[in-house]
């Protein structure tokens, strides 16, 4: 028997699966390199333009094919690829290479692609570094069409198969999950914010990405065990390992069944304390999964996807249509939309200078307040979309009262402008802020007097408070959510919100970590916001304990001084209380 082999990657979509490997041969087509005669250049440009047109038609056909009822599953991702096809800079540069260097279209397309990928490699933000794979997928489609090869070929995947590949395009992933046969995805490339991960999470398919060279080591027919939460992949596991995975699968399926049965039940402690559980999303096609798992609303709708893979910022109308779709899909449930949280190096069509430290530079609300035209387009669209549902709006990375006042002033100016124009708007919606900077945390009492709700963004709050870059492997170990300073800071924020009578939620990764649920419950949060797969376990914990128990645990935890001590204590307590291993 072949010895078991393990791979550790990024758990991009939670869940456990065991099945036979189905390896996709996703090798790039070999690109021919041909020098042309000068008189052949114009004909070659026409050939390139024909391939662009064909690629565009294919992507539009895919959108229609993947649509389900009134939903247009994955349509935004495919639309982003279509926009990349028509990016003027891409088209002009390929045409220039064909004409000036008299080379064939395939060669020119690959060269421009390589240059664009290099630019994305240098971006600080993981979300945008992942977009380089989209460039590769679009390029590969164009080259295959130039060479007359088949694209978007439907695959017969066995039921429960573990699909293994070097990388999988969003289009291929969408077609595969639509069949309902895929047990899990395993890829060498990708990350938590890649489109592959988004597609997998939207359909509750386990996925482990960024495995390096796992696809080379796995053969079709190998037995594969996948843990999408821990990012673990076992190839040809032992009987003992298989037994453990299958037991985990059994527990998770039981949890899923409970989740579906209890989706409408409130998350309320045994002594009557009510906590709202919401979901975090980026795309409207993630909503059905959220609702099926019992989400009571959307606590964080990220709007950055609207700025991806395009030559110019989105128009007011494009903003409006995106927000309208989400609000209509959620009915009367609350939808909290975060305004743009990007830096100037990520905004299409805007000039920018490379910053030494973008995380501390001109980004989020700072960028919007320096680029009022871009901000107003989004604010006007939000005001218009408010007629379609239960909207809440929050501003990210607020560091002081002045920024909040400026942002609200812009919102009111847009409201007055639309009113004068006779444009329909909904009722006045709550306006809040993301508390994710230490400065905002320590003046939370002042901010609470002018904001209508708080949402604690723990990812950045921890990073800024502990002075560590999570993407830096040398210091990533210092990223400790249970650091005493973080607990005290959250406690301070919640107290300020309660004193002002405004609700406070948490939408960072801490909120969905079930091992921290009792700690966060004791801190007094009104709402938690997380991905759909995390809701059931968090709800079950909340419904099985009292607030007094949670407060007792927190009080003991905060007597320790180091993050390691607090973590050991909390883990021990949670293991004792929930010994079935479902955390």
C-alpha positions in Angstrom: 0.0 0.0 0.0 1.2 3.5 -0.9 2.4 5.4 2.2 0.2 8.3 3.2 1.3 11.8 2.1 0.0 15.0 3.7 -0.1 18.6 2.3 -0.8 21.8 4.2 -2.4 24.6 2.4 -5.0 27.4 3.0 -8.4 26.3 4.2 -10.5 28.4 1.8 -13.9 26.8 2.2 -14.8 24.8 5.4 -16.0 21.2 5.4 -14.5 17.7 5.3 -14.6 15.3 2.3 -13.2 11.9 1.5 -13.2 10.6 -2.1 -11.3 9.6 -5.2 -9.0 12.2 -6.9 -10.1 13.5 -10.3 -7.0 15.3 -11.6 -7.6 18.1 -14.1 -4.9 18.6 -16.7 -4.8 22.3 -16.6 -1.4 22.8 -18.3 -1.1 26.0 -20.3 -1.2 25.5 -24.1 2.2 25.8 -25.6 2.5 29.3 -27.1 3.9 29.5 -30.6 6.4 32.3 -31.3 6.5 33.5 -34.9 8.1 36.5 -36.5 5.9 38.1 -39.1 6.5 40.0 -42.3 5.6 43.7 -41.9 2.8 43.4 -44.3 1.2 40.5 -42.2 0.8 42.7 -39.1 -2.6 44.2 -39.9 -4.0 40.7 -40.6 -2.6 39.5 -37.3 -4.2 42.3 -35.4 -7.6 41.4 -37.0 -7.0 37.8 -35.9 -6.4 39.0 -32.3 -9.6 41.1 -32.4 -11.6 38.1 -33.6 -10.3 36.0 -30.7 -11.3 38.8 -28.3 -14.8 38.8 -29.7 -15.1 35.0 -29.6 -13.9 35.0 -26.0 -16.4 37.7 -25.1 -19.3 35.6 -26.6 -18.1 32.5 -24.8 -18.1 34.3 -21.4 -21.6 35.7 -22.1 -22.8 32.2 -23.0 -21.3 30.9 -19.8 -23.2 33.5 -17.7 -26.5 32.4 -19.3 -25.7 28.7 -18.9 -24.8 29.1 -15.2 -27.8 31.2 -14.4 -30.3 29.5 -12.1 -33.8 30.9 -12.1 -33.8 34.6 -11.2 -30.2 34.3 -9.9 -27.2 34.8 -12.1 -24.7 32.6 -10.2 -21.1 33.7 -10.6 -22.2 36.4 -13.2 -20.1 39.1 -11.6 -16.9 37.1 -11.7 -17.5 36.2 -15.4 -18.4 39.8 -16.1 -15.1 40.9 -14.6 -13.3 38.6 -17.0 -15.2 40.2 -19.9 -14.1 43.6 -18.7 -10.5 42.5 -18.7 -10.9 41.4 -22.3 -11.8 45.0 -23.3 -9.3 46.8 -21.1 -8.0 49.5 -23.5 -4.4 49.2 -22.0 -4.4 45.5 -22.7 -5.7 45.8 -26.2 -3.4 48.7 -27.2 -0.3 47.0 -25.8 -0.9 43.7 -27.6 -1.7 45.6 -30.9 1.5 47.6 -30.4 3.7 44.5 -30.0 2.2 42.8 -33.0 2.8 45.9 -35.2 6.1 47.2 -33.9 7.8 43.9 -33.2 6.0 42.0 -36.0 5.2 39.0 -33.8 2.2 36.7 -33.8 -0.8 37.5 -31.6 -0.3 34.5 -29.2 3.2 35.6 -28.3 2.1 39.2 -27.9 -0.8 38.3 -25.6 1.5 36.1 -23.4 4.1 38.9 -23.1 1.5 41.5 -22.0 0.0 39.0 -19.6 3.5 38.3 -18.0 4.0 42.1 -17.5 0.5 42.5 -15.8 1.1 39.5 -13.5 4.4 41.0 -12.4 2.6 44.3 -11.5 0.0 42.3 -9.4 2.8 40.4 -7.7 4.1 43.7 -6.2 0.7 44.6 -4.6 0.5 44.5 -0.9 -3.1 43.5 -0.7 -3.8 39.7 -0.8 -7.2 40.3 -2.3 -5.7 42.0 -5.3 -2.6 39.8 -5.7 -5.1 37.0 -6.3 -6.5 38.8 -9.3 -3.3 37.8 -11.2 -4.8 34.4 -11.7 -7.8 36.0 -13.4 -5.4 37.6 -15.9 -3.9 34.2 -16.6 -7.3 32.6 -17.2 -8.4 35.4 -19.6 -5.1 35.2 -21.4 -5.3 31.4 -21.7 -8.8 31.7 -23.2 -7.6 34.2 -25.8 -4.6 32.1 -26.8 -6.7 28.9 -27.1 -9.2 30.7 -29.3 -6.3 32.0 -31.4 -5.1 28.5 -31.9 -8.5 27.0 -32.5 -8.5 24.8 -29.4 -11.6 23.8 -27.4 -12.5 25.9 -24.4 -15.1 25.4 -21.7 -15.3 21.7 -22.2 -17.8 20.0 -20.0 -16.2 17.4 -17.8 -17.9 14.2 -16.5 -16.8 14.2 -12.9 -17.7 11.1 -10.7 -20.1 11.8 -7.8 -18.1 12.8 -4.7 -14.8 13.2 -6.6 -12.1 15.4 -5.2 -11.1 17.7 -8.0 -7.4 18.3 -8.1 -5.6 20.9 -10.3 -2.7 23.3 -10.4 -5.4 26.0 -10.6 -9.0 26.2 -11.7 -10.6 29.1 -13.5 -13.8 30.6 -11.9 -15.7 29.5 -15.0 -14.6 25.9 -14.7 -15.2 25.9 -11.0 -18.7 27.3 -11.5 -19.6 24.6 -14.1 -18.2 21.9 -11.8 -20.1 22.9 -8.7 -23.3 23.3 -10.7 -23.3 19.6 -11.4 -23.5 19.0 -7.7 -21.0 16.1 -8.0 -17.8 17.6 -6.6 -16.8 16.5 -3.2 -14.0 19.1 -2.7 -11.4 21.2 -4.5 -7.7 20.9 -4.1 -5.3 23.3 -6.0 -1.7 24.3 -6.0 -2.5 28.0 -6.4 -5.1 30.4 -5.0 -6.0 31.9 -1.6 -8.8 32.7 0.7 -9.8 35.7 -1.5 -9.4 34.1 -4.9 -12.5 33.6 -7.1 -12.0 29.9 -6.8 -12.5 30.2 -3.0 -15.5 32.4 -3.4 -17.2 30.0 -5.8 -16.5 27.1 -3.4 -17.8 28.9 -0.3 -20.9 30.0 -2.2 -21.9 26.4 -2.8 -20.6 24.9 0.5 -17.9 22.8 -1.2 -14.8 22.2 0.9 -11.6 23.7 -0.7 -7.9 23.7 0.2 -5.8 25.9 -1.9 -2.1 27.1 -2.2 -0.7 23.6 -1.7 2.4 24.2 -3.9 3.0 21.1 -6.0 0.3 18.7 -4.7 -1.2 18.3 -8.1 2.0 16.8 -9.4 2.0 14.2 -6.6 -1.6 13.2 -6.8 -2.9 10.7 -9.4 -6.5 10.2 -10.5 -8.0 7.4 -8.4 -5.9 8.2 -5.3 -8.0 8.3 -2.1 -8.0 11.9 -0.9 -9.1 13.3 2.5 -9.7 17.0 2.7 -10.3 19.3 5.7 -11.3 22.7 4.3 -11.2 24.3 7.7 -7.7 23.3 8.7 -6.3 23.4 5.2 -5.2 19.8 5.4 -5.0 17.3 2.5 -4.1 13.6 3.0 -3.3 11.4 0.0 -3.9 7.7 0.4 -4.4 8.0 4.2 -4.2 5.1 6.5 -7.3 3.3 7.8 -6.9 5.1 11.1 -6.7 8.5 9.4 -9.7 7.7 7.2 -11.7 6.7 10.3 -10.9 10.0 11.9 -11.8 12.0 8.8 -15.1 10.0 8.4 -16.0 10.6 12.0 -15.3 14.4 11.5 -17.5 14.2 8.3 -20.3 12.5 10.3 -20.2 15.2 13.0 -20.2 18.0 10.4 -23.1 16.4 8.5 -25.0 16.1 11.8 -24.1 19.8 12.5 -25.3 20.8 9.0 -28.6 18.9 9.5 -29.1 20.6 12.8 -28.2 23.9 11.2 -30.9 23.5 8.5 -33.4 22.4 11.1 -32.6 25.2 13.5 -31.9 27.9 10.9 -35.0 29.9 12.0 -34.3 29.5 15.7 -32.9 32.6 17.5 -29.3 32.5 18.9 -30.3 33.1 22.5 -28.5 31.9 25.7 -30.3 29.7 28.2 -30.8 32.7 30.5 -32.4 34.8 27.7 -29.6 36.9 26.2 -30.2 37.4 22.5 -27.4 37.7 20.0 -27.9 38.3 16.3 -25.8 36.1 13.9 -25.2 37.7 10.5 -23.1 36.8 7.4 -20.1 38.3 5.6 -20.4 38.3 1.8 -18.8 39.7 -1.4 -21.2 38.4 -4.0 -25.0 38.1 -4.2 -24.7 34.3 -5.0 -23.4 33.7 -1.5 -26.8 34.7 0.0 -28.7 31.4 -0.4 -26.1 29.6 1.6 -26.2 32.3 4.3 -30.0 32.1 4.6 -30.0 28.3 4.6 -27.6 28.3 7.6 -29.7 30.7 9.6 -28.1 34.1 9.0 -30.4 36.9 10.2 -28.9 39.5 8.0 -25.7 40.6 6.3 -23.2 42.2 8.8 -20.6 43.0 6.2 -21.0 43.4 2.4 -17.7 44.2 0.9 -18.0 46.5 -2.1 -14.3 46.2 -3.3 -15.2 43.6 -6.0 -16.9 46.4 -8.0 -13.4 47.9 -8.6 -11.7 44.6 -9.8 -10.4 43.9 -13.2 -11.6 47.0 -15.0 -10.0 50.0 -16.7 -12.2 52.6 -14.9 -14.0 52.8 -11.6 -17.7 51.6 -11.5 -20.4 54.1 -12.4 -23.1 55.1 -10.0 -25.5 52.9 -11.9 -23.2 49.9 -11.5 -23.0 50.5 -7.8 -26.8 50.9 -7.6 -27.5 47.6 -9.5 -25.2 45.7 -7.2 -26.6 47.0 -4.0 -30.2 46.7 -5.3 -29.6 43.0 -6.0 -28.4 42.2 -2.5 -31.1 44.2 -0.8 -33.9 42.5 -2.8 -32.4 39.1 -2.2 -32.4 39.7 1.6 -36.0 41.0 1.8 -36.6 42.8 5.1 -33.4 41.5 6.7 -30.8 44.1 7.5 -27.9 44.5 5.1 -24.8 46.4 6.3 -22.8 47.7 3.3 -19.3 48.9 3.9 -18.1 51.7 1.7 -14.9 51.4 -0.4 -12.0 49.9 1.6 -9.1 50.2 -0.9 -6.0 52.2 -1.4 -5.1 54.4 -4.3 -2.9 51.7 -5.9 -6.0 49.6 -6.4 -8.4 52.1 -7.9 -8.7 51.6 -11.7 -8.2 54.7 -13.8 -6.6 56.7 -11.0 -3.0 57.9 -10.9 -1.1 56.8 -7.8 2.3 56.8 -6.3 3.7 53.7 -4.7 3.5 54.0 -0.9 6.2 52.7 1.4 3.5 51.2 3.7 0.1 51.0 2.1 -1.6 49.5 5.2 -0.9 52.8 7.0 -1.3 55.1 4.0 -4.1 56.6 1.9 -6.8 53.9 1.9 -10.5 53.4 2.8 -12.3 56.4 4.2 -9.1 58.5 3.8 -8.9 57.8 0.1 -12.6 58.5 -0.4 -12.4 61.8 1.4 -9.6 62.9 -0.9 -11.5 61.6 -4.0 -15.0 63.0 -3.5 -16.2 62.2 -7.0 -15.6 58.5 -6.5 -17.1 58.6 -3.0 -20.2 60.4 -4.1 -21.0 58.0 -6.8 -21.1 55.2 -4.2 -23.1 57.3 -1.7 -25.7 58.3 -4.3 -26.1 54.7 -5.3 -26.5 53.6 -1.7 -29.2 56.3 -1.2 -31.0 55.2 -4.3 -30.8 51.5 -3.4 -32.2 52.1 0.1 -35.8 51.9 -1.3 -35.2 48.2 -2.0 -34.5 46.9 1.5 -33.3 47.3 5.1 -30.0 49.1 4.5 -27.3 50.1 7.0 -24.0 51.8 5.8 -20.7 51.9 7.6 -17.4 53.7 6.9 -14.1 51.8 7.2 -10.9 52.7 8.9 -12.2 55.7 10.7 -9.6 57.1 13.0 -11.3 60.1 14.5 -14.5 62.1 14.8 -13.6 64.5 12.0 -13.5 61.8 9.4 -16.9 60.5 10.5 -18.3 64.0 10.3 -16.9 64.6 6.9 -18.2 61.3 5.6 -21.7 62.0 7.0 -21.6 65.4 5.5 -20.9 64.0 2.0 -23.8 61.5 2.5 -26.2 64.3 3.5 -25.0 66.5 0.5 -25.8 63.5 -1.8 -29.2 63.0 -0.1 -30.1 66.7 -0.7 -28.9 66.6 -4.3 -31.0 63.5 -5.0 -34.0 65.0 -3.3 -33.8 68.2 -5.4 -33.6 66.0 -8.5 -36.7 64.1 -7.4 -34.9 60.7 -7.2 -36.7 58.2 -5.0 -34.9 57.2 -1.8 -35.8 55.0 1.1 -36.1 56.0 4.8 -33.1 57.3 6.6 -30.8 54.3 7.3 -28.4 53.8 10.2 -24.9 55.0 9.6 -22.0 53.4 11.5 -18.3 52.9 11.5 -15.8 50.1 11.5 -13.7 50.3 14.7 -10.4 48.9 13.5 -7.8 51.4 14.5 -6.5 51.9 18.1 -7.3 55.6 17.9 -11.0 54.8 17.2 -11.1 52.3 20.0 -9.8 54.7 22.6 -12.2 57.5 21.6 -15.1 55.1 21.2 -17.2 57.2 23.6 -16.9 60.3 21.4 -17.5 58.3 18.2 -20.5 56.6 19.8 -22.2 59.9 20.2 -22.2 60.5 16.4 -22.3 57.0 15.0 -25.5 54.9 15.0 -23.7 51.6 15.4 -20.2 50.1 15.7 -18.7 47.1 13.8 -15.4 45.9 15.2 -13.0 44.8 12.4 -10.7 42.6 14.4 -8.4 41.7 11.5 -7.0 45.2 11.2 -7.5 46.1 14.9 -5.3 43.3 16.0 -2.7 44.0 13.3 -2.5 47.7 14.1 -2.6 47.2 17.9 0.1 44.6 18.0 2.2 46.2 15.3 2.4 43.1 13.2 1.9 42.4 9.5 -0.2 39.2 9.2 1.3 38.5 5.7 4.8 38.6 7.1 5.8 35.0 8.0 8.5 36.3 10.4 6.0 38.0 12.7 2.6 36.3 11.8 3.0 34.1 15.0 2.4 37.3 17.0 -1.1 37.7 15.6 -3.0 36.7 18.8 -6.7 37.5 19.1 -6.6 36.6 22.8 -3.9 39.0 23.6 -4.9 40.8 26.8 -4.7 44.2 25.2 -7.1 43.1 22.5 -9.6 41.8 25.0 -9.4 45.0 27.0 -9.8 47.1 23.9 -12.9 45.2 22.7 -14.3 45.5 26.3 -13.7 49.2 26.2 -15.4 49.6 22.7 -18.4 47.6 23.8 -18.8 49.6 27.1 -18.7 52.9 25.1 -21.3 51.6 22.7 -23.6 50.4 25.5 -23.3 53.8 27.3 -24.4 55.6 24.2 -27.2 53.1 23.5 -25.9 52.0 20.1 -25.5 48.3 19.0 -22.0 46.9 18.5 -21.1 43.9 16.3 -18.0 42.1 15.2 -17.3 41.1 11.6 -13.6 40.1 11.7 -12.3 36.5 11.8 -12.7 36.3 15.6 -16.5 36.5 15.2 -16.6 33.2 13.4 -14.1 31.3 15.5 -16.3 29.0 17.6 -13.5 28.5 20.2 -13.8 32.2 21.0 -17.6 32.4 21.2 -18.0 32.4 25.0 -15.3 35.1 25.3 -17.1 37.3 22.7 -20.5 36.6 24.3 -19.2 37.7 27.7 -17.7 40.9 26.2 -21.3 41.9 25.4 -21.4 42.0 21.6 -24.9 42.4 20.1 -24.1 40.8 16.8 -21.5 38.4 15.3 -21.0 38.4 11.5 -19.2 35.4 9.8 -19.3 33.1 6.8 -22.2 30.7 6.4 -20.3 27.5 7.4 -19.5 29.0 10.8 -23.0 30.0 11.9 -24.4 26.6 13.0 -21.6 25.8 15.5 -21.6 29.4 17.0 -25.4 29.3 17.3 -25.3 25.9 19.1 -22.7 27.2 21.6 -24.7 30.3 22.3 -28.0 28.3 22.8 -26.3 25.9 25.2 -24.8 28.3 27.7 -25.8 31.1 30.1 -24.3 34.6 30.0 -23.2 34.1 33.6 -21.1 31.1 32.6 -19.5 33.1 29.7 -18.7 36.0 32.0 -17.2 33.7 34.6 -14.9 32.2 31.9 -13.9 35.7 30.7 -13.1 37.0 34.2 -10.8 34.0 34.8 -9.2 34.3 31.4 -8.4 38.0 31.9 -6.5 37.2 35.1 -3.7 35.8 33.0 -1.1 38.1 31.5 0.2 36.4 28.3 -1.7 35.5 25.2 -0.4 31.9 25.5 -1.8 31.5 29.0 -5.2 32.9 28.0 -5.3 30.7 24.9 -4.5 27.5 26.9 -7.1 28.4 29.5 -9.9 29.2 27.0 -9.1 26.1 24.9 -9.2 23.8 28.0 -12.5 25.3 29.1 -14.1 25.0 25.7 -12.8 21.4 25.3 -14.3 20.5 28.7 -17.7 22.1 27.9 -17.9 20.9 24.3 -16.0 17.6 24.4 -17.6 16.2 21.1 -14.9 18.0 19.1 -17.3 20.1 17.1 -15.5 23.4 17.7 
